[in-house]
Amino acid sequence: MTRQPVNRLVIVVRADPVICGHSGEARNLAEAARERGFDEVRIVTWPIERLEATGLPLKPLDGVLPYSDGISVERPEPVGDYKVPDGRYLAGLTGRLIELFTDGVPTVCLSLYLSPHTVAVADAVRAAWSTGLPVNVTTIAEAVGSDVTNVVRACVTEGRFGAAAHILSSYLSQDHCVAVSEYTRDLIIESAAQIDARHGTAFAPQCRERIGISYPAINTAAYLDLDPTEQERVLSTRGLAKDGYVLFLSRLAAAKGVDDLIHGFASSRSGAGLKLVIAGRGPESAQLRDLAAASPAADRITFLDDVDDAEKPHLMAGSAAFVLPSKPRPEFVETFGIALAEKMLAGGGPVITADTGGIREAVGDCAAFVPVDDPAAIAAALDHAILETNAAERAEQERRAREFALQFDRGNVFDRMFDLLPDGIPGLEPAIQS
């Protein structure tokens, strides 16, 4: 006979851990929940074939590390026929949430991305209560950033009041509302204020009062105390040597500034003796490969599109410098910078980035900042970091950066998030005691 779980955490997310960023955060919060005593963790997401059809930069599935026992991934099948393709999948996901909310298990449900996930949770809670069955669910909605920059802000720009109201009201209907950075929180409030000014609503004051901050959760243990022998093996397999390359590792999209990095690397003095490794997948992959092929440094630029979870920390730690020259675009602004914090944990050469969006919250004063859209500044920053910084200075930079990034450890983030929950939630008291 299967034992009824005492408590459950449900995380609704875009793609579990098969892409970078906040999908990895879902994994880390799931693992932290098990460490803190949750009996059961379910990640509810989309079928792989649906994710592939969207063009998302998925990681190679065979390189994704397995979950711990007690964590399961559910990919509800679509409901209905072919005439409503997107709605079919959303109906499947929402329907599964209703089942989880009405089966008698005390549940906390965390949604990452307001649209469509928080919207689905809000609909599922309403429907669950309407069944007349017992419902014991506490909801937390996390705005990760791109759901604001790419959805809410677009609604404001296009004057689509109804869509904006749907998203914001669903967000505010949750028991607890958080954002992944102060920048993201401010962006939500600013967008809500514009809606209020046009339509006489009162979203902004509610957002200002209710939204807290929950920085992304990182598995810091994966980046600390790396085995030098394994690092040498990983780098050798890729034809690399420690401190012999500059690294970019993120999504290949226009907002990431890889074009500026290619130009800056090619014109730098330090680049003459180094490789540039561009690791990741994304919509700009073909264009960036063409740009690199036309560069004077073409023979020293390498693209990697199959970096797995175990390899990533070693690539970061072995680099002479890590560069993410992100730049704001209408469809995307870097609302935190998870890869930057991961790199600071792994050690190695310094981080070079741009002071845009929420990046400074991810790195503090532990990075070199360059202006947006400025390859010459990237070249100068590379030369300073590699040619003009001695070993003692680099070691001190590495120490300070790692110390700063430790605050994003998944256990710390989980504990701060769950401090939001009031005492007395049935079934949860023994699970979250420290």
N, C-alpha and C positions, 0 to 999 in steps of 0.2 A: 504494500500500500504506500503510495507516494505521500510524504509528509507535507502538510499545508505550510507554506512559508509564513513566518511571523511578520515580515515586512518586505517591502519591495521598492526598488528604484527603477522607474521607467525613464529612459532618455530618448527623446525624439530628435533625430538629427539627419542631416542630408545624406551622408555616405559612410557611416561608421568609420573605420580607420583606413579606408582605401584611397583617400586623398589626404593632403596635408592640412595644416591649420586647425580649424575648430572641429573637424571630424576626429582628429587625433585627441583633441581636448575631451570629447565624449568618451573615448576609450580610457583616458586617464582618470576621469571622474568615476567611471564604472569600476576601475580597479581600486580606486581609493574607497569607494563605497563598500566593496567586499572586505577591504582591510579594516574598515571601521565597523563591520559587523552586520551589514545588510545581508539577509538570507539570499536574496534573489535580485539580480540586475538584468533588465531586458533593454536592449538597444533596438528601437523600432525605426526602420529606415526603408529605403526603396529597393526594389529588385535590381540586381546587377545590370541586367540588360537595359533597364530603363535609364540607369546612370550612364551607361555607355552611349546610349542614343542621344543624351544631352550634350556630349562632347566634353564632359568634365575630365580634368587631367588625373585619371585614376592611376594609382600605383600598380605595379605588377602584383596580381593577387597572390602569387606564390611567394612573394617576399614580405607579406604582412604577418607579423608575429601573432601567435594564437592568444586568445583571451584566457584568463584564469578560470578555474571551475566556478560555476555559479553565475557566469555571465553568458547570456545568449543573445544572438542577433536574430531579429525577426524581420522578414521582408514580405509584408502582406501582399497577396495576389490582388490584381485589379478586380473591380466589381462592375458588372454590366457589359455592354457590347462595345464594338469598335467605334461607335458614333461619338463617344465622349472620351477620347483617349486619356487626357490628363485627369479629368474628373474621376475616371475609373480607379486610378491609383490612389488618389486622395481619399476616395470612398473606402478603399481597402484599408488604408492606414487609420483613418478615423474610426472605422468600424472595429478594428482590433483594439484601439484604445478604449472604446466603450466596454468591450468585453473584459479588459484588464481592470477597469475602474469599478466593475460591478460583480467581481467574483469573490468578494469578501476579504481580500488581503489588503491591509493598510498600505497605501501606496503614496510615494512622492513621485511626481512626474516633472521632469526637467525638459524643457524644449529649448533647443538651440536653433536660431533663425526664426524671426517673427513670422515670416511668410515663406512657406505655408504652415510651418510646424506649430507655432503658438496658436495660429488660427484654428488648426485641426484640434489641438488640445482643448481650446475654448468650446468648440462645437461638441467635442466628445463629452466634456464635463456636463454641458447643458443637457445633452441627450441621455447621459447616464442617470442624472437626477430624474428625468422624465419617465424612466422605466419603472419607478417605484421600488427598485431594488436598493439594498443598502450601499451607500457610496462613502468611502473613506479615502479621499485623495487630497493631497496638498500639492499645489502647482507652483513651479518656479519657471519664469520665462527669462531667457538670456538673449539680449540683443548683441549679436556678434560683430556687427558693423556693416558688412556688405548688404545685409537685409535692410539697413537704413539708407546707405548710400545708393543702392541700386533699386530699391523699391519705394520706401517712404519718400525719399527726396525726389524721386522721379514723379511720384504722385503730386507732390507740391509743385514741381516745375510745370507739369502738364495740366494742372488745375483739376485733377481727378479726386474730388473731395470724397466721394463714396468709398473708393478703394483705400484712401488714407485713413478714413474714419474706421473702416473695417479692421485694418491692421492695428491701429492704436487702441481701439476699444477692446480688441481681443487681448492685447498686451496688458492693458490696465485691468482686465478682468481676472488676471492671475493673482494668486495669493501673494506672490513676491516677484518683483521686477528688478532685474539687474542688467548691467551693460558691461562689456569687457574692458572698458577704459573710460576715464573722465571725458576724453575726446568724444567717444561714442555717445555717452550720456548727454553731453552738451549739444551734439548734432541732433539727437532725438528731440530735445527740448526746443531747439531752434526751428526744426521742421514743424513741430506741433504748434509753435507760436505763429508761424506763417499761416497755418491752416486756421487757427483761431482768429487771426486778424481778418481773414477773408470771409469766414463763414459764421463768426460769432460763437464758436464752440469754446470749450474750456479744457482742452487736452494738456496744454503746456503747464499750468499749475499742478495738475495731477502728476505729470511726469517729473516735474521738479521735486515734488514731495516724495514720490514713491520709488524712484529708480536709484538703486544702490550700485556699487561697483564690485565686480567679481572678475579679477584678471584671469586669463586663460591658465588652465592647469597643465603642468608639464611633469613628465616622469623624470625628475632630475637624476635619479639613480642610473638611468641609461647613459648619461653624459659625464658621470664622475668616475674617477679612478679607472680610466681606460687602460687595458692591457697593452703595453708597448709592443709586445710581440705580435698580437693580433692586429694592431694598427699598422705595423710594418707589412704584414701579410695583405691586408685590405688595400693599402696604397700600392704595393707591388703588383697586385692583380690588375690594377687600373693603369699601370705604367707611370705611377707617381712616386715622388719622394717627399718626405716631411719638409715643410717650408719651401717646397719647390713649385707651388702653384697658388694662384688667387682663386677663391671659390665664390660662386653664386649658387645658392640652392633654394629654390622657391618655384612658384608657378611662372611659366613663361607667358606673360601677358604684358600689354603695353604699359600698364601702370607700374610695373616692377623696374623699369629703367635699364633693362639689359642692353638696349642699343647704346645708351650713354656709356655703360661699362665697357662694351667692346671698343668704342672709340677712345675712351680714356686709357684703357689698358694698352692699346696699340701705340699711343703717343707718350706713354710714361717711360722714364729711364729704367725703372726697376723691372718693367715687363720684359725687357730684352732677355733676361735670364730666367724667366718663369713661364709657366703655362697658365692659361685661363681655363678653368673648369666651370662649365655652365650646366648645372644639374637640375632637372625638372622636366615637366611636361606642361603643355598649355597651348592656347590658340595662336600664339605668335611663334611657335617653334620653327615652322618652315621659313618665315621671313627672317628670323634671327640667324638661322643657319646660312641663309643667302648672304646676309650682312657680314657674318664672320668670314665666309669664303672670299668675300671681296676685300677684306681687311688686310693691311700690311702684315698683321700678326696672324694671318690665317693658319699657318703651320703650327702655331702654339695655342690654338683654341680648340678645346675638346668639349663635346656635348655628351651628357650622360642622361638617359631617360629611363633607367632601370635601377636606380639606387633604392635599396631596401632599408627597412627600419634598423636592422643591426649594423649596416654599413655607414649610415648617415653620421653618427657621432664621430667615427674615426676620420671620415673625410673632413669634417669641421675642425677637429683637433689638429689635423696635419697641415692645415692651410697656412700660408704666410700672411694672408689677410682674407677677410670675409666681407664681401661688398653687396649691399642691397640698396641701390640708389633709387628707392621708390619715389614716385611722383603722383600727385593727385590728378585723377581723371574724372569726368562726370559719372562714369559707371563704377568707379572704385577708388577708395582712399584707404591707405593702410591704417586700420583702426587700432592695431597694437604692434604686431611684429613678432610672432611666435618664433620664427626661425632665428631671429636675432638673439632672443633670450636663450634658445637652445645652444647657439654657437658660444655664447658667453659662458655657459656651463661646461661645455666641452673643452674650452681652453684653446691654445694655439695663438695664432696671430690676431691682431686687433680687428674690430668691426668698423667698417666705413659705411655710413648710411646718410639719409636725408632727414632733416627735422620737419617731417610732415605727418599729419594725422596724429595717431597715438603712439608713434615710434618712440618719442622721448620717454614715455611711461614704461616702455619695454627695456630701455637701455640706460636710463638716467644720464649721468655724465660719463659713462664708461665707453663711449664710442666717439669716433671722429665724424663730424657732420659736414656734408657738402651741400651746396645749393642744388635745387632741382634743375634738371636739364642742363647740366654743366660738366661735360666730359673732361674739360681742362682741370676742373677742381678735383675730379676723381683721380686723374693722373698725378696731380700734386699730392693728394692724400696718400696714394699708393707709394710714391717716392719717399714721403716723410716716414710712413710706417715701416717700410722695408729697408731703406737705405740710411735713414737718419735717426733710428731708434736703436739703442743698444740692448743687450740681453737683459740687463737688470731692469730697465724701463719696461720692456715687454713683459717680464715676469710680474712686475707690480701691476701693470694694466690687466693682466690675466687674473691675478688674485682679486682685484677690486671688482672686475666684471662678474666673476663667478659668485662672489659674495652678494652682489646686488641681485643676481638672477635666482638665487636660492629661494627668494620670497615667493616664487611662482611654483614651488613644489606642489604636486597634486594633493598631498595630504593637507598642507596649509590652506590651499585654495578651497578644498572640500570642507574643511572645518569652518572656515569663515563663511562659506555659503550656507552651511547648515546651522550656523548660529542664528540665521534669520528665522528658523522655524520655532514656533512657540513650544513651551513645555506642554506635555500632556497629550501629544499626538499618539493615539493608540498603536502599540506595537513598536514604536520607534525609540522609546526611551533607552532600552538596553543597547540599541544598535549604534547610537552615536555618542555614547559616553566615552570620554577619553581615558 
